[in-house]
Amino acid sequence: MSGEGAFVPAPIIVTALFGRADQGWFDAQRAAYFPPERNVLAAHCTLFHHLPPSSAAELKHRLIQATRGVRAPDAKVGGLMSLGRGVAYRIDCPMLTGIRADLVDAFAGMLTPQDAGGWRPHVTIQNKVDPKVAKLLLGRLQAEFQPRRVEVAGLAAWWYRGGPWELLSRHLFA
């Protein structure tokens, strides 16, 4: 397809959505520690990095099934993670892990190696910095860390077109 406004297929990203207060807290952490020139997205917890565009309809259907009439899962920030060149908050949420496992089964033949491999749910608050800078931040945050409950409000699918993501669908828990 060509022409202005034409649909261009793109990979799909799937993320957890946080409640407003928790999203604000994660975004503030990201604004404080992420290199500003690279901080073009809101804080997020990625379930899948690259589903094919052909999966859009089936994915929406499955996300509706996973959330409609379902109580929001119990979740918490359980700790910090080193990313080598960055730092992330680990998200502990068994229900989210179960939803992702079901989606892995459903889309098994379509998954990239990154999405087919193990999943470590997290929210990145610093990335692409010198490893020494990341190690210093990790130590500072670990010294004052307290686990905290977070609200996982829903799930979202996004088109990835190279820059900020474009919303495909949003699915809220009851």
C-alpha positions in Angstrom: 0.0 0.0 0.0 1.1 3.5 -0.6 -0.2 7.0 -0.2 -0.9 9.2 2.8 -2.9 7.5 5.6 -2.5 4.0 4.1 -2.1 1.2 6.6 1.4 -0.2 6.8 1.8 -3.5 8.5 4.2 -3.4 11.5 5.3 -5.6 14.3 3.1 -5.7 17.4 4.3 -5.1 20.9 2.2 -6.3 23.9 2.6 -4.6 27.3 0.9 -4.5 30.7 -0.9 -1.2 31.6 -0.4 0.2 35.1 -2.8 2.3 37.1 -2.5 6.0 36.9 -0.5 6.5 40.1 1.9 3.7 39.4 2.4 4.8 35.8 3.2 8.2 37.1 5.8 6.8 39.6 7.4 4.6 36.9 7.5 7.6 34.5 9.1 9.8 37.1 11.8 7.2 37.7 12.4 6.9 34.0 12.6 10.6 33.6 15.1 10.9 36.4 17.5 8.1 35.2 17.0 7.4 31.5 19.1 9.3 29.0 16.7 12.1 27.9 17.5 11.7 24.2 16.5 8.1 24.4 13.4 8.5 26.7 10.7 8.6 24.0 8.3 6.1 25.5 6.3 6.0 28.7 7.5 3.4 31.3 6.2 -0.1 30.4 6.4 -3.8 31.1 6.7 -5.7 27.8 5.1 -9.1 27.4 6.1 -9.5 23.7 8.5 -7.4 21.7 7.6 -8.5 18.1 4.4 -10.4 17.1 3.7 -10.4 13.4 1.0 -8.0 12.1 -1.0 -11.0 10.8 -1.6 -11.9 14.5 -3.6 -8.7 15.3 -7.1 -10.0 15.2 -6.3 -13.2 17.1 -4.3 -11.3 19.6 -7.1 -8.8 20.3 -9.5 -11.7 20.8 -7.1 -13.4 23.3 -6.4 -10.1 25.2 -10.2 -9.6 25.5 -10.6 -13.1 26.9 -7.7 -12.6 29.4 -9.1 -9.3 30.8 -12.9 -9.0 30.3 -14.7 -9.5 33.6 -11.4 -10.6 35.3 -10.3 -8.9 38.5 -7.0 -7.0 38.2 -4.1 -9.2 39.3 -2.0 -8.9 42.4 1.3 -7.4 41.5 4.3 -5.8 43.1 7.7 -4.3 42.4 9.7 -7.1 44.0 13.2 -5.8 43.5 15.7 -4.3 41.1 17.5 -5.8 38.1 20.8 -5.0 36.5 20.5 -4.8 32.7 24.3 -4.3 32.4 23.9 -0.9 30.8 20.8 0.0 32.8 18.5 -0.7 35.7 14.9 -2.0 35.9 12.3 -2.8 38.5 11.3 -6.4 38.6 7.5 -7.0 38.5 6.2 -9.9 40.4 2.8 -10.9 39.1 1.9 -14.6 38.8 -1.3 -14.0 36.9 0.5 -11.9 34.3 3.1 -14.7 33.9 0.2 -17.1 33.3 -1.5 -14.9 30.7 1.8 -14.6 28.9 2.4 -18.4 29.0 -1.0 -18.9 27.4 -0.2 -16.4 24.7 3.2 -18.1 24.1 1.3 -21.4 23.5 -1.2 -19.7 21.2 1.5 -17.9 19.0 4.3 -20.4 19.4 5.1 -20.7 15.7 5.2 -16.9 15.3 7.5 -15.9 18.1 10.9 -14.4 17.7 13.7 -16.0 19.8 13.5 -13.1 22.2 9.8 -13.7 22.8 10.0 -17.5 22.8 12.8 -17.5 25.4 12.4 -16.9 29.2 10.5 -13.8 30.4 11.7 -11.5 33.2 8.8 -9.0 33.8 10.3 -5.6 34.5 10.1 -1.9 33.9 13.3 -0.3 32.6 14.1 3.0 34.2 17.6 3.4 32.9 19.2 2.0 29.7 22.1 2.5 27.3 24.4 4.1 29.8 28.0 3.2 30.8 27.9 0.0 32.9 29.6 1.8 35.8 26.9 4.4 35.8 24.2 1.7 35.9 26.0 -0.2 38.7 26.1 3.0 40.8 22.4 3.6 40.3 21.5 0.0 41.1 23.5 0.1 44.3 21.9 3.4 45.4 18.4 2.2 44.6 18.9 -1.2 46.3 20.1 0.5 49.5 16.7 2.2 49.9 14.5 -0.3 48.1 11.1 -1.3 49.6 8.8 -3.7 47.7 5.6 -1.9 46.7 2.3 -3.0 45.3 1.4 -1.9 41.8 -1.8 -1.9 40.0 -1.8 -3.8 36.7 -4.8 -2.2 35.1 -4.8 -4.1 31.8 -3.0 -5.1 28.7 -2.3 -3.2 25.5 -1.1 -4.0 22.0 0.9 -1.5 20.0 2.1 -1.1 16.4 5.9 -0.6 16.3 6.8 1.7 13.4 10.2 2.8 14.5 9.4 5.7 16.8 6.8 6.1 19.6 4.3 3.3 19.5 0.8 3.5 18.0 -2.0 2.0 20.1 -3.7 -1.0 18.4 -5.9 -2.0 21.3 -6.3 -1.6 25.1 -7.9 -4.2 27.4 -8.7 -3.3 31.0 -9.3 -5.7 33.9 -12.6 -5.5 35.7 
